[in-house]
């Protein structure tokens, strides 16, 4: 089969090499084998191939983090050949073996492309807003990088929870995307007075919840409400902030971390609760996955990764793998 295989740390996606004759192993006990139909691309994919991510797989490894596809073989009773599934696994390949515990049935009426980017992005945003920040109906929710993968999911989820959503992004095009998917207000965070704009929109109240996958916590404290909650999702701009504690003290602000991947180890009972709530939102039509207009292929995955890294993309970037009728 075809797959990207990493056997040393790379400078970036431009060094990825697609190999043609990668052997397909039999699934181990507890695994299913999946014909990948689409892969979700993430910023952390680049960090992983560079050796800069918190998870460092042993060489050689297939990169990628999200997928959708069709079950070919199963060693567990809850999946059978032919099932349409999505999940998390090393996905930049035509066929993968993955732990059945990292896979779910695809929501009804979703395409493979729509399902490919669900497994990490949407539970990250939902658990942050609903579990960690306890976002309430009528509150102001400020979402940074609101046109990105987790950002656009946060906009949709915050809106579905009844919040008034203020989106930030770095271009007029991305602000329009955020508004298209539910943001009530849109601000360019390149404006020097963006925090003042937030205060003006909220009539001086400030944002009750701030969703930050970028690294704008310190600036955001200027426009966070009394008893506000700032969600620390990631550091896409490349630096880890040092937060002045007095800023938190003065306005009763809570700085709240979210590491969705660690729930498996620390609070596994929360995972099915989050997915139950998300499936309700998916199947009711309240949330429809937002995809970048260009769909990549297995061969052009490095281009898609570069588009994410260069902030040229918006919403969820996915790659279609194989042809619709292909069966291995």
C-alpha positions as CSV (number, residue, x, y, z in Angstrom):
1,X,0.0,0.0,0.0
2,X,0.9,3.7,-0.2
3,X,1.8,5.5,3.0
4,X,4.0,8.3,4.3
5,X,6.7,6.7,6.6
6,X,8.9,8.8,8.9
7,X,12.2,7.2,9.8
8,X,14.0,10.3,11.2
9,X,12.9,13.7,12.4
10,X,12.2,16.1,9.5
11,X,12.5,19.8,9.1
12,X,8.9,20.1,7.8
13,X,6.2,18.5,5.6
14,X,8.2,19.3,2.4
15,X,10.5,16.4,3.4
16,X,7.8,13.8,3.7
17,X,8.2,11.0,1.2
18,X,5.3,8.8,0.0
19,X,6.3,5.1,-0.2
20,X,4.5,2.6,-2.5
21,X,5.2,-0.8,-1.1
22,X,4.5,-0.5,2.6
23,X,3.4,-3.9,4.0
24,X,-0.1,-4.2,5.6
25,X,0.1,-6.1,8.9
26,X,-2.7,-8.1,10.3
27,X,-4.7,-6.3,13.0
28,X,-3.8,-7.4,16.5
29,X,-6.3,-8.4,19.2
30,X,-8.4,-5.3,20.0
31,X,-7.7,-3.7,16.7
32,X,-9.6,-3.1,13.5
33,X,-8.2,-2.7,10.0
34,X,-9.6,0.3,8.1
35,X,-9.4,1.3,4.5
36,X,-8.8,5.1,4.9
37,X,-11.2,7.2,2.8
38,X,-10.2,10.6,4.2
39,X,-7.6,12.0,6.6
40,X,-7.9,15.1,8.8
41,X,-4.9,17.3,8.9
42,X,-3.8,19.2,12.0
43,X,-1.1,21.6,13.1
44,X,0.4,19.0,15.4
45,X,1.1,16.7,12.5
46,X,4.0,18.9,11.6
47,X,5.2,19.1,15.2
48,X,5.1,15.3,15.3
49,X,7.3,14.7,12.3
50,X,9.7,17.4,13.6
51,X,10.0,15.6,17.0
52,X,8.5,18.7,18.7
53,X,5.2,17.2,19.8
54,X,4.6,15.7,23.3
55,X,4.0,12.3,21.7
56,X,7.1,11.0,20.0
57,X,6.4,7.7,18.2
58,X,9.3,5.3,17.7
59,X,10.8,5.1,14.2
60,X,9.6,4.2,11.7
61,X,6.0,5.6,12.0
62,X,3.1,6.7,9.8
63,X,2.2,10.3,10.6
64,X,-1.3,11.7,10.8
65,X,-3.9,11.9,13.6
66,X,-7.5,11.6,12.3
67,X,-9.3,9.6,9.7
68,X,-12.5,8.2,8.3
69,X,-13.0,5.0,6.4
70,X,-14.4,1.5,6.0
71,X,-13.7,-1.4,8.2
72,X,-11.9,-4.2,6.3
73,X,-11.2,-6.6,9.3
74,X,-12.2,-6.6,12.9
75,X,-11.0,-8.5,16.0
76,X,-13.8,-7.0,18.2
77,X,-17.6,-7.7,18.3
78,X,-18.7,-4.1,18.1
79,X,-17.3,-3.5,14.5
80,X,-17.6,-5.6,11.4
81,X,-16.3,-5.4,7.8
82,X,-18.1,-2.7,5.9
83,X,-18.8,-0.4,8.8
84,X,-18.3,3.3,8.1
85,X,-16.1,4.7,11.0
86,X,-14.0,7.6,12.0
87,X,-11.3,7.9,14.7
88,X,-7.8,8.7,15.7
89,X,-4.7,6.9,14.5
90,X,-1.6,7.2,12.3
91,X,-3.7,7.9,9.2
92,X,-1.5,9.1,6.3
93,X,-1.9,5.7,4.5
94,X,-4.3,3.7,2.4
95,X,-4.9,1.1,5.1
96,X,-4.3,1.3,8.9
97,X,-4.7,-0.9,11.9
98,X,-6.1,1.0,14.9
99,X,-7.3,0.3,18.4
100,X,-11.1,-0.2,18.4
101,X,-11.3,2.0,21.4
102,X,-10.1,5.0,19.2
103,X,-12.9,4.5,16.6
104,X,-16.6,5.4,16.5
105,X,-19.3,4.8,13.9
106,X,-19.8,7.7,11.5
107,X,-22.7,10.1,12.2
108,X,-25.6,9.5,9.8
109,X,-25.6,11.5,6.6
110,X,-21.9,12.6,7.0
111,X,-19.5,12.2,4.1
112,X,-16.1,10.7,4.7
113,X,-14.5,14.1,4.3
114,X,-16.8,15.6,7.0
115,X,-16.2,12.7,9.4
116,X,-12.4,12.7,8.9
117,X,-11.9,15.8,11.1
118,X,-14.3,15.1,13.9
119,X,-12.3,12.9,16.3
120,X,-9.9,15.4,17.8
121,X,-11.3,18.8,16.9
122,X,-14.8,18.7,18.1
123,X,-14.4,16.9,21.4
124,X,-11.5,19.3,22.2
125,X,-13.7,22.3,21.7
126,X,-16.8,20.8,23.3
127,X,-15.0,19.6,26.5
128,X,-13.2,22.9,26.8
129,X,-16.4,25.0,26.5
130,X,-18.9,22.7,28.2
131,X,-16.8,20.9,30.8
132,X,-14.0,23.2,31.7
133,X,-15.5,26.7,31.2
134,X,-19.1,25.7,31.8
135,X,-20.2,28.2,29.1
136,X,-23.8,29.3,29.8
137,X,-26.5,30.6,27.5
138,X,-26.3,34.3,27.0
139,X,-22.6,34.6,27.9
140,X,-20.1,36.2,25.7
141,X,-17.6,33.7,24.2
142,X,-14.4,35.1,22.5
143,X,-12.9,32.6,20.1
144,X,-9.4,33.2,18.8
145,X,-8.3,31.9,15.4
146,X,-11.9,31.3,14.9
147,X,-11.6,30.2,11.3
148,X,-9.1,27.4,12.1
149,X,-9.9,23.7,12.8
150,X,-10.6,23.8,16.5
151,X,-11.6,27.5,16.3
152,X,-14.5,27.0,13.9
153,X,-15.6,24.0,15.9
154,X,-15.6,26.2,19.0
155,X,-17.7,28.9,17.2
156,X,-20.3,26.3,16.2
157,X,-20.4,24.7,19.7
158,X,-20.6,28.0,21.6
159,X,-23.4,29.1,19.3
160,X,-25.2,25.8,19.9
161,X,-24.9,26.3,23.6
162,X,-26.6,29.7,23.4
163,X,-23.6,32.0,23.8
164,X,-23.0,35.3,22.0
165,X,-19.9,34.5,19.9
166,X,-17.1,37.0,19.2
167,X,-14.6,35.6,16.6
168,X,-11.1,36.8,16.0
169,X,-8.9,36.0,12.9
170,X,-6.1,37.6,11.0
171,X,-7.9,38.5,7.7
172,X,-11.2,39.7,6.3
173,X,-11.7,36.4,4.5
174,X,-11.3,34.3,7.7
175,X,-13.6,36.7,9.6
176,X,-16.3,36.1,7.0
177,X,-15.8,32.3,7.3
178,X,-16.3,32.6,11.1
179,X,-19.5,34.6,10.6
180,X,-20.7,32.1,8.1
181,X,-20.5,29.4,10.7
182,X,-22.2,31.2,13.5
183,X,-20.1,34.0,14.9
184,X,-22.2,37.1,15.9
185,X,-19.2,39.5,15.8
186,X,-15.9,39.4,14.1
187,X,-12.6,41.2,15.0
188,X,-9.2,41.2,13.3
189,X,-6.7,40.5,16.0
190,X,-4.1,42.3,14.0
191,X,-5.9,45.6,14.9
192,X,-4.0,47.2,17.8
193,X,-7.2,48.0,19.6
194,X,-8.9,44.6,19.3
195,X,-9.3,44.3,23.0
196,X,-11.1,47.6,23.1
197,X,-13.3,46.4,20.3
198,X,-14.3,43.4,22.5
199,X,-15.2,45.7,25.3
200,X,-17.2,47.9,23.1
201,X,-19.2,44.9,21.7
202,X,-19.9,43.7,25.2
203,X,-20.8,47.2,26.5
204,X,-17.8,47.1,28.8
205,X,-18.7,43.7,30.3
206,X,-15.9,41.8,28.6
207,X,-15.8,38.1,27.4
208,X,-17.1,35.6,29.9
209,X,-15.1,32.8,28.2
210,X,-12.0,33.1,26.0
211,X,-11.1,30.2,23.8
212,X,-7.4,30.5,22.9
213,X,-5.6,28.0,20.7
214,X,-3.0,30.6,19.6
215,X,-1.3,32.1,22.7
216,X,-3.2,35.4,23.3
217,X,-3.9,34.9,27.0
218,X,-2.1,37.9,28.3
219,X,-3.7,40.3,25.8
220,X,-7.1,38.7,26.4
221,X,-7.0,39.4,30.1
222,X,-7.6,43.1,29.1
223,X,-11.0,42.3,27.8
224,X,-12.1,39.3,30.0
225,X,-15.1,39.8,32.2
226,X,-15.2,39.6,36.0
227,X,-15.2,35.8,36.9
228,X,-14.1,35.1,33.3
229,X,-12.6,31.8,32.2
230,X,-9.7,31.7,29.7
231,X,-9.3,28.4,28.1
232,X,-5.7,27.4,27.1
233,X,-6.0,25.1,24.1
234,X,-2.6,25.5,22.4
235,X,0.2,27.8,21.3
236,X,-0.1,28.0,17.5
237,X,1.9,31.2,17.3
238,X,4.9,29.2,18.6
239,X,5.6,30.7,22.1
240,X,4.4,29.6,25.5
241,X,3.2,32.6,27.4
242,X,4.1,33.6,30.9
243,X,0.9,34.9,32.5
244,X,1.1,37.7,35.0
245,X,-0.8,36.3,38.0
246,X,-1.9,39.8,39.1
247,X,-4.1,40.0,35.9
248,X,-6.0,36.9,37.0
249,X,-6.3,38.1,40.6
250,X,-7.7,41.6,39.8
251,X,-10.7,40.3,37.9
252,X,-11.3,36.9,39.4
253,X,-10.2,35.3,36.1
254,X,-9.6,31.5,35.9
255,X,-7.0,30.3,33.4
256,X,-8.1,26.8,32.5
257,X,-6.1,24.2,30.6
258,X,-7.6,21.5,28.4
259,X,-5.8,18.4,27.2
260,X,-8.5,16.2,25.7
261,X,-6.1,13.4,24.9
262,X,-5.4,12.9,28.6
263,X,-9.0,12.2,29.5
264,X,-8.4,8.6,28.4
265,X,-6.0,8.2,31.3
266,X,-7.4,10.6,33.9
267,X,-11.2,10.8,33.4
268,X,-12.3,8.1,30.9
269,X,-15.9,8.3,32.1
270,X,-16.2,11.8,30.6
271,X,-15.4,10.6,27.0
272,X,-18.7,8.9,26.2
273,X,-20.6,11.8,27.8
274,X,-18.9,14.3,25.4
275,X,-19.5,12.1,22.4
276,X,-23.2,11.6,23.3
277,X,-23.7,15.3,23.4
278,X,-21.8,15.8,20.2
279,X,-23.7,13.2,18.3
280,X,-26.9,14.9,19.4
281,X,-25.6,18.1,17.9
282,X,-24.4,16.4,14.7
283,X,-27.6,14.4,14.1
284,X,-29.9,17.3,14.9
285,X,-28.2,19.4,12.3
286,X,-27.1,22.1,14.8
287,X,-23.5,21.4,13.8
288,X,-22.2,20.6,10.3
289,X,-18.5,20.2,9.9
290,X,-16.8,23.1,8.3
291,X,-14.2,22.1,5.6
292,X,-11.5,24.1,3.8
293,X,-12.6,24.6,0.2
294,X,-9.5,22.7,-1.2
295,X,-9.7,18.9,-0.5
296,X,-6.2,17.4,-0.8
297,X,-5.2,13.8,-1.8
298,X,-2.8,11.3,-0.2
299,X,-0.1,12.6,-2.5
300,X,-0.7,16.2,-1.7
301,X,-1.0,15.9,2.1
302,X,2.3,17.8,2.6
303,X,0.8,20.8,0.7
304,X,-2.2,20.7,3.0
305,X,0.1,20.6,6.1
306,X,2.0,23.6,4.7
307,X,-1.3,25.5,4.1
308,X,-2.1,25.0,7.8
309,X,1.4,26.1,8.9
310,X,1.3,29.2,6.7
311,X,-2.2,30.1,8.0
312,X,-3.4,30.0,4.4
313,X,-6.2,27.6,5.2
314,X,-9.4,27.9,7.2
315,X,-11.8,25.5,8.9
316,X,-10.8,21.8,8.8
317,X,-8.3,20.7,6.2
318,X,-8.8,17.1,4.9
319,X,-7.4,14.8,2.3
320,X,-9.4,12.4,0.3
321,X,-7.6,9.0,0.0
322,X,-8.3,6.5,-2.7
323,X,-11.3,6.5,-5.1
324,X,-14.9,6.1,-3.9
325,X,-15.2,2.7,-5.5
326,X,-11.9,1.3,-4.4
327,X,-11.9,-1.9,-2.3
328,X,-8.7,-3.5,-1.1
